[in-house]
Amino acid sequence: MAANLHELEEKLFGKIPQTPVPSVLDSLNDEKKKKIAEFRSRITNQWKEDELLHEHDKKENGNYFLSDLTLFRFLSGYQWNIDEVEPVLKGACEWRKKFEPWNVHIDDVKAVAQQGAIFHVGFDKAGHPLIYVKLGLDKLENNEENKLLKFKFFVWLYELAIRRMPENIYQTSWIVDLTDASLSVHLIKSMKDMFLELGTYYVERMAAIVVVNVPWSLKFLWGVVKMFLTQQTIDKYNIQGSLKEKRNECLTYTKDFQRRAHI
């Protein structure tokens, strides 16, 4: 059964790269290693892990959520400030215990999946799972029910991508295609709110996001918005014109990717 699922996923989403990748933890300087050790000590001595974590996320079950890599991700996303990141990580543990993201099934989000607007297809040059978003194909009404459905779909997609990450890869890359997208202020705000919420549960899971076929009005808006973002966040975005202009610069495209993305 597991073998059949693996073969099906390879056909649908592309083969997982086998090129060895060094662990980001091996390249940390002494100061950052000390921060992780300090955070680990606080968790060990002050947290009640057995109560906080879902059985799925506990060390003895092989999916230990509070691994050194998780601590690295959260610390990195919050400027290595332990006091600031501690409640965020606790909140993520509580959310996982309640929401059980690993149990979201594709049938639960069929209405979103069937549009073909958002999908995982292949990997970039660094081995990050690639997620392609074609906003112009998203025709669901922007109501509360569909917002929740889209949120669950992104959770399913993240869990799929995480499960298919090569060893030592911990982030995804995204391409957001705005061709034929109807962008209203209300839609942009609701999407921003959803991604902010996802970002508190999947901290530092995004390596880069390339936004393509961008209207001039959105480029202007981005120029204003980025003044309020950290440089670490800004550096992950590439706002530009046609996808073909950048195709050889940062991403690897399989034939399947070209077929599904229509580039």
PELIN-V358362 format. One record per backbone hydrogen bond with DSSP energy under -0.5 kcal/mol. CO is the residue of the C=O (numbers start at 0). NH is the residue of the N-H. Records with the same first field share a line. If there is no record, write none. Layout:
CO = NH + NH
//
This chain:
0 = 4
1 = 5
2 = 6
3 = 7
4 = 8
5 = 9
6 = 10
7 = 11
8 = 12
9 = 13
12 = 121
22 = 25
23 = 26
24 = 27
28 = 32
29 = 33
30 = 34
31 = 35
32 = 36
33 = 37
34 = 38
35 = 39
36 = 40
37 = 41
38 = 42
39 = 43
40 = 44
41 = 45 + 46
42 = 46
46 = 48
47 = 50 + 51
48 = 52
53 = 56
54 = 57
56 = 64
57 = 60 + 62
58 = 61
63 = 66
64 = 66
66 = 70
67 = 71
68 = 72
69 = 73
70 = 74
71 = 75
72 = 76
73 = 77
74 = 77 + 79
75 = 78
77 = 80
79 = 81
80 = 84
81 = 85
82 = 86
84 = 88
85 = 89
86 = 90
87 = 91
88 = 92
89 = 93
90 = 94
91 = 95
92 = 96
93 = 97
94 = 98
95 = 99
99 = 102
100 = 103
104 = 107 + 108
105 = 108
106 = 109
108 = 111 + 112
109 = 113
111 = 114 + 116
112 = 115
116 = 133
118 = 120 + 131
121 = 129
123 = 126
126 = 165
127 = 123
128 = 172
129 = 120
130 = 174
131 = 118
132 = 134 + 176
133 = 136
134 = 137
136 = 138
140 = 142
142 = 146
143 = 147
144 = 148
145 = 149
146 = 150
147 = 151
148 = 152
149 = 153
150 = 154
151 = 155
152 = 156
153 = 157
154 = 158
155 = 159
156 = 160
157 = 161
158 = 162
159 = 163
161 = 164
165 = 168
170 = 128
171 = 206 + 207
172 = 130
173 = 209
174 = 132 + 176
175 = 177 + 211
176 = 134 + 135
177 = 180
180 = 182
181 = 183
183 = 187
184 = 188
185 = 189
186 = 190
187 = 191
188 = 192
189 = 193
190 = 194
191 = 195
192 = 196
193 = 197
194 = 198
195 = 199
196 = 199 + 200
197 = 200 + 201
201 = 204
204 = 171 + 206
207 = 173
208 = 210 + 237
209 = 175 + 211
210 = 239
211 = 177
214 = 217 + 218
215 = 219
216 = 220
217 = 221
218 = 222
219 = 223
220 = 223 + 224
221 = 225
223 = 226
224 = 227
225 = 228
229 = 233
230 = 234
232 = 235
233 = 236
235 = 208
237 = 210 + 239
239 = 213
240 = 212
241 = 244 + 245
242 = 245 + 246
243 = 246
245 = 248 + 249
246 = 250
249 = 124
251 = 253
253 = 257
254 = 258
255 = 259
256 = 260
257 = 261 + 262
//
